């Protein structure tokens, strides 16, 4: 039965009302739907509050895409000129704080596109030809992460430079080396610091590796299957400084392994800084008293006026767990996703962004803090007198005299027990006392049992002899 005129009028009114509501939301996909999105769903699905930090990368990617479209005669030269003019104004508005970010437009991409269209008309609507938000998002994230890695590598270099400066000043300063947090053998403070340089060097290598795998262009994959337009992906890759293109459209839009790998590199770097932080906390404690940390990196107590707390190292330990959590979150995010793109992937950004922020802030503050650390050599030397640090040197001495090492080990163990009974260090035992444990001991033993003698004897590549430490620092500076 055909509807009467009243019914037709009601239906027409309802259709107009619904379309008006849909248009008020300004969603690009609104034509498919018969009712507007609820406010709760808007808030739940929107990402603009956090992904707007990628606006520079989004504009950069869009301009390269538009240039390619014009080059391929998919849009006109006038369209390209209008898009470039409009994007220049959008950039100016964002930089000056005049740009209005709208929750209704979901994300950074639609916010920029909608403003561009308002400025230049149909040319703005043509910008999205031949691409999807899926490959657009994937491209923006890779551009953002590439920029972040470049910043991190520069910050790492600054930290390493300051670390080398401190290591060079303390290249010959004796420090107890520990195993099981017990005094083991003498090392130099410079040598100890150079261990962290080696860790940071591997961290830099890992970030450089991640950058290579990140630096592939997804744009052109469209939603998942590619596009029917005659695009030139290699041109866009060159324009944006990518090393090449992602060669499978499904993979290009759906995987985030590069972000996971980045967070893994961040977790390892933070683990190294957490280890250093633990040592700084211990060394600053009066029971150790090995270092002073500049006041600007410490805080006091609200009740105890004498306190000087190493808050920066302590907080770095805590923030390490935060970065570990981001790595776990991204792994968990991806583990159940079928190909290709799923909305789950919107959740990749906040962990990734926070990992970037945490690592960059940590690197900045540690580079400065390293410059504000001063050694307390007297306390380090006092600690070396408390743990029989040159016992291994005595065993090596007896071995060089012809005693099998296991026998030498036993003889020195007995000597240590005797020194402990007398309340003295090994160098303080009389020659006659030492000879009770082996007749091979002669008066040249006392040069062997000194801290300086112990350090100097380890004069090989990777050893703690001051000359080797200085050589390692020279090699490190050359690499930087």
C-alpha positions in Angstrom: 0.0 0.0 0.0 1.6 3.3 -1.1 2.1 5.9 1.7 -0.3 8.9 1.6 0.9 12.4 1.4 1.0 13.0 5.1 3.1 9.8 5.6 5.4 10.9 2.8 5.8 14.3 4.4 6.6 12.7 7.8 9.2 10.4 6.3 10.8 13.2 4.3 11.0 15.3 7.5 12.6 12.4 9.4 15.1 11.8 6.6 16.0 15.5 6.5 16.3 15.6 10.3 18.6 12.5 10.4 20.8 13.8 7.6 21.0 17.1 9.3 22.2 15.4 12.5 24.7 13.3 10.6 26.0 16.3 8.7 26.4 18.2 12.0 28.8 15.5 13.1 30.8 16.1 9.9 31.9 12.4 9.6 33.2 11.6 6.2 31.4 8.2 6.3 28.0 9.5 7.5 26.2 8.5 4.3 26.0 4.9 5.2 24.3 5.4 8.6 20.7 6.2 9.6 21.3 7.7 13.0 24.1 9.8 14.5 26.8 8.5 16.8 26.1 8.8 20.5 28.2 11.2 22.6 29.5 8.2 24.7 30.7 6.4 21.5 32.3 9.7 20.3 34.3 10.0 23.5 35.2 6.3 23.5 36.4 6.1 19.9 38.0 9.5 19.5 41.8 9.8 19.5 42.3 13.5 18.6 43.3 14.4 22.2 46.4 12.3 21.9 47.1 11.8 18.2 47.1 15.5 17.4 50.8 15.5 18.3 51.3 13.9 14.8 49.9 16.9 12.9 53.2 17.8 11.4 53.7 14.2 10.1 50.1 14.2 8.8 50.5 17.4 6.8 53.9 16.3 5.5 52.4 12.9 4.3 49.3 14.6 2.8 51.4 17.1 0.8 53.6 14.3 -0.6 50.5 12.4 -1.5 48.9 15.4 -3.2 52.1 16.1 -5.2 52.0 12.5 -6.4 48.3 12.7 -7.4 49.0 15.8 -9.4 52.1 14.3 -11.0 50.0 11.3 -12.0 47.2 13.5 -13.4 44.8 12.2 -10.8 44.1 15.7 -9.5 44.8 19.0 -11.3 47.7 21.3 -10.8 45.3 23.9 -9.5 44.0 21.4 -6.9 47.6 20.8 -5.8 48.2 24.5 -5.5 45.1 25.0 -3.4 46.0 22.1 -1.2 49.5 23.5 -0.6 48.0 26.9 0.1 45.4 25.5 2.5 47.9 23.3 4.3 50.2 26.3 4.9 47.3 28.1 6.6 46.4 25.0 8.6 50.1 24.8 9.7 50.0 28.5 10.8 46.8 28.1 12.7 48.1 25.0 14.6 51.5 26.6 15.4 49.8 29.8 16.6 47.2 27.9 18.7 44.3 29.2 16.7 43.3 25.8 15.3 40.1 24.3 16.8 40.5 20.5 17.5 37.0 18.9 17.4 36.1 15.7 19.1 33.4 15.1 16.6 36.1 14.7 13.9 37.6 11.7 15.8 41.3 12.2 15.0 44.1 14.4 13.8 43.6 13.3 10.2 39.9 14.2 9.8 40.4 17.5 11.8 43.0 18.7 9.3 41.2 17.4 6.3 37.9 19.2 7.3 39.7 22.5 8.0 41.5 22.2 4.7 38.2 21.6 2.8 36.7 24.6 4.6 39.6 26.7 3.3 40.0 25.5 -0.3 36.7 23.7 -1.1 36.6 20.7 -3.4 40.4 20.5 -3.7 40.4 19.5 0.0 37.9 16.8 -0.7 40.0 15.4 -3.5 43.1 15.0 -1.3 41.9 11.6 0.0 41.8 10.1 -3.4 43.7 6.9 -3.6 44.3 6.5 0.1 42.5 5.3 3.2 42.8 6.4 6.8 44.4 3.0 7.4 47.5 3.6 5.3 47.4 7.3 6.2 47.6 6.5 10.0 50.3 3.9 9.4 52.3 6.4 7.4 52.0 9.1 10.1 53.0 6.8 12.9 56.1 5.7 11.0 57.0 9.3 10.2 56.5 10.3 13.8 58.5 7.4 15.1 61.3 8.0 12.7 61.5 11.6 13.9 61.4 10.4 17.5 64.3 7.9 17.0 66.4 10.7 15.4 65.8 12.8 18.5 66.6 9.9 20.8 69.9 9.1 19.0 71.0 12.8 19.4 70.1 12.7 23.1 72.0 9.4 23.5 75.0 11.0 21.9 74.8 14.0 24.3 74.6 11.6 27.3 77.5 9.5 26.0 79.7 12.6 25.5 79.1 13.7 29.1 79.6 10.2 30.4 83.0 10.1 28.6 84.0 13.4 30.1 83.3 12.0 33.6 85.1 8.7 32.8 88.1 10.5 31.6 88.4 12.6 34.7 88.2 9.4 36.8 90.2 7.1 34.5 92.6 6.2 37.3 90.4 6.6 40.4 90.3 3.3 42.3 86.8 1.9 43.0 85.7 -1.4 44.5 84.3 -3.7 41.8 81.5 -5.8 43.1 79.9 -9.1 42.4 76.9 -10.2 44.5 77.2 -6.6 45.9 80.3 -7.8 47.8 83.8 -6.3 47.2 85.4 -8.4 44.5 88.4 -6.7 42.8 89.7 -3.2 42.3 88.6 -1.4 39.1 88.7 2.3 38.2 85.7 4.5 38.4 86.3 5.4 34.8 86.3 1.8 33.8 83.0 1.3 35.6 81.4 4.2 33.8 82.7 2.9 30.5 80.6 -0.2 31.1 77.5 2.0 30.8 78.9 3.6 27.7 79.1 0.2 26.1 75.5 -0.5 27.1 74.4 2.9 25.6 76.3 2.1 22.4 74.3 -1.1 21.9 71.1 0.9 22.7 72.0 3.3 19.9 72.6 0.4 17.5 69.2 -1.0 18.4 67.4 2.3 17.8 69.2 2.6 14.4 68.1 -0.9 13.5 64.5 -0.1 14.5 64.7 3.1 12.3 65.7 1.1 9.3 62.7 -1.2 9.6 60.4 1.7 10.5 61.4 3.7 7.4 59.2 1.9 4.9 56.2 3.6 3.3 52.7 2.1 3.9 50.9 4.8 1.9 49.3 3.3 -1.3 48.1 0.2 0.5 44.8 2.1 1.0 42.3 0.3 3.2 43.9 -3.1 2.7 44.0 -4.1 -1.0 45.7 -1.2 -2.7 44.0 1.2 -5.0 42.6 1.4 -8.6 44.3 4.7 -9.2 47.6 4.9 -11.1 49.6 6.0 -8.1 53.4 6.1 -7.8 54.4 4.9 -4.3 58.1 5.1 -5.0 57.8 8.8 -5.7 56.0 9.4 -2.4 58.6 7.3 -0.6 61.4 9.5 -2.0 59.5 12.7 -1.2 59.1 11.6 2.5 62.6 10.2 2.9 61.6 6.5 3.2 64.1 3.8 2.2 61.4 2.0 0.3 57.7 0.9 0.4 55.9 -1.8 2.3 55.5 -4.5 -0.3 52.2 -6.1 0.9 49.2 -4.0 1.3 47.6 -6.1 4.0 50.8 -6.1 6.1 51.4 -2.4 5.5 48.2 -1.2 7.2 47.8 -3.9 9.9 51.1 -4.6 11.6 52.7 -2.6 14.3 55.8 -4.7 14.9 58.0 -1.6 14.3 56.3 0.1 17.2 56.7 -3.0 19.4 60.4 -3.2 18.4 60.8 0.4 19.3 59.3 -0.1 22.7 61.6 -3.1 23.2 64.6 -0.9 22.5 63.2 1.7 24.9 62.7 -1.0 27.6 66.3 -2.1 27.2 67.6 1.4 27.4 65.5 2.1 30.5 66.8 -1.1 32.1 70.4 0.1 31.6 69.5 3.5 33.2 67.7 1.8 36.0 70.8 -0.2 36.8 72.9 3.0 36.8 70.2 4.6 39.0 70.4 1.8 41.5 74.1 2.3 41.8 73.8 6.1 42.1 71.3 5.6 44.9 73.7 3.2 46.7 76.8 5.2 46.1 75.2 8.4 47.4 74.2 6.7 50.6 76.6 7.7 53.4 77.4 4.1 54.1 79.0 4.1 50.7 79.7 7.8 50.1 81.3 7.2 46.7 79.7 10.1 44.8 78.0 13.4 45.2 75.0 14.3 43.0 74.4 18.0 42.3 71.7 19.5 44.5 69.5 20.3 41.4 68.8 16.6 40.9 67.8 15.9 44.5 65.1 16.8 47.0 64.8 17.2 50.7 62.4 15.8 53.3 59.2 17.5 54.6 60.2 16.4 58.1 63.9 15.6 58.2 66.0 18.7 57.4 69.2 16.7 56.9 67.9 14.6 54.0 69.2 14.8 50.4 67.2 12.3 48.4 68.3 11.1 44.9 64.9 11.5 43.4 65.9 11.5 39.8 67.6 8.1 39.9 64.8 6.7 42.0 62.1 7.9 39.6 64.1 6.6 36.6 63.9 3.1 38.2 60.1 3.5 38.6 59.7 4.8 35.0 61.5 1.8 33.7 58.5 -0.4 34.8 56.2 2.1 33.0 58.1 1.5 29.7 58.0 -2.3 30.3 54.3 -2.0 30.6 54.0 -0.2 27.3 55.9 -3.0 25.6 53.6 -5.6 27.1 50.6 -3.5 26.1 51.5 -3.4 22.5 52.4 -7.1 22.3 49.0 -7.9 23.9 47.2 -5.4 21.6 48.5 -7.2 18.4 48.5 -10.8 19.4 44.8 -11.6 18.6 44.2 -9.4 15.5 43.3 -11.0 12.2 44.3 -9.3 9.0 43.9 -6.6 8.1 43.3 -3.3 10.0 41.2 -3.4 13.2 40.1 -0.5 15.5 42.2 -2.1 18.2 45.2 -0.4 16.6 44.0 3.0 17.8 45.3 1.8 21.1 48.9 1.7 19.8 49.5 5.4 20.1 49.3 6.2 23.8 51.8 3.6 24.9 54.0 4.5 22.0 53.8 8.2 22.7 54.4 7.8 26.4 57.4 5.6 25.7 58.9 8.3 23.5 58.3 10.9 26.1 59.7 8.9 29.0 62.8 7.9 27.2 63.5 11.4 25.8 63.0 13.0 29.2 65.2 10.4 30.9 68.0 10.9 28.4 67.8 14.7 28.8 68.0 14.7 32.5 70.6 12.0 32.8 72.9 13.8 30.3 72.7 16.8 32.6 73.0 14.8 35.8 76.1 13.0 34.7 77.8 16.3 34.5 76.7 17.1 38.0 78.3 13.9 39.6 81.6 14.2 41.5 83.6 11.3 42.8 84.7 10.9 46.4 88.0 8.9 46.0 88.9 8.7 49.7 85.7 6.8 50.4 86.2 4.5 47.5 89.7 3.7 48.7 88.5 3.1 52.2 86.0 0.6 50.9 88.7 -1.3 49.0 90.4 -1.9 52.3 87.4 -3.7 53.7 86.9 -6.6 51.4 90.3 -8.2 50.6 90.0 -6.8 47.1 93.5 -8.0 46.0 93.1 -11.6 47.0 92.8 -12.7 43.4 96.1 -10.9 42.7 97.8 -13.0 45.4 96.4 -16.2 43.9 97.7 -15.1 40.4 101.1 -14.3 41.9 101.4 -17.8 43.4 100.3 -19.3 40.1 103.0 -17.4 38.2 105.5 -18.8 40.7 104.5 -22.3 39.7 101.7 -23.3 42.1 98.6 -24.8 40.4 95.8 -22.2 40.5 93.4 -24.4 42.6 96.2 -24.8 45.2 96.9 -21.1 45.1 93.2 -20.4 45.5 93.1 -22.6 48.7 96.3 -21.0 50.1 94.9 -17.5 49.6 91.6 -18.5 51.2 93.5 -19.5 54.3 95.4 -16.2 54.2 92.2 -14.2 54.0 90.8 -16.1 57.0 93.9 -15.2 59.0 93.7 -11.6 58.0 90.0 -11.5 59.0 91.0 -13.0 62.4 93.6 -10.2 62.9 91.2 -7.5 61.6 93.6 -6.4 58.9 93.7 -6.3 55.1 96.0 -8.7 53.1 98.7 -6.1 52.4 98.9 -5.5 56.2 100.0 -9.1 56.9 103.7 -9.5 57.6 105.8 -11.3 55.1 106.5 -14.1 57.5 102.7 -14.5 58.1 102.1 -14.7 54.3 104.9 -17.3 53.9 103.1 -19.6 56.3 100.5 -20.2 53.5 103.1 -20.7 50.7 106.9 -20.7 50.7 106.7 -19.2 47.2 105.9 -15.8 48.7 108.8 -13.3 48.6 109.1 -9.6 49.4 108.0 -8.6 46.0 104.4 -9.6 47.0 103.6 -6.2 48.5 103.8 -4.4 45.2 101.3 -7.0 43.9 98.9 -6.5 46.7 98.5 -2.7 46.3 95.4 -1.3 44.6 97.6 0.5 42.0 99.5 -2.7 41.3 96.3 -4.6 40.9 94.9 -2.1 38.4 98.0 -1.7 36.4 98.4 -5.5 36.0 95.2 -5.7 34.0 96.7 -3.9 31.0 94.9 -5.5 28.1 92.0 -4.6 25.8 88.9 -4.3 27.9 90.9 -4.4 31.2 90.7 -1.9 34.0 94.3 -0.5 33.8 94.1 3.3 33.6 96.0 3.3 30.3 93.4 0.9 28.9 90.5 3.0 30.2 91.9 6.1 28.5 92.4 4.1 25.3 88.8 2.9 25.5 87.6 6.5 25.9 89.6 7.6 22.9 88.0 4.9 20.8 84.6 5.8 22.0 85.1 9.5 21.2 86.2 8.5 17.7 83.0 6.5 17.2 80.8 9.4 18.3 
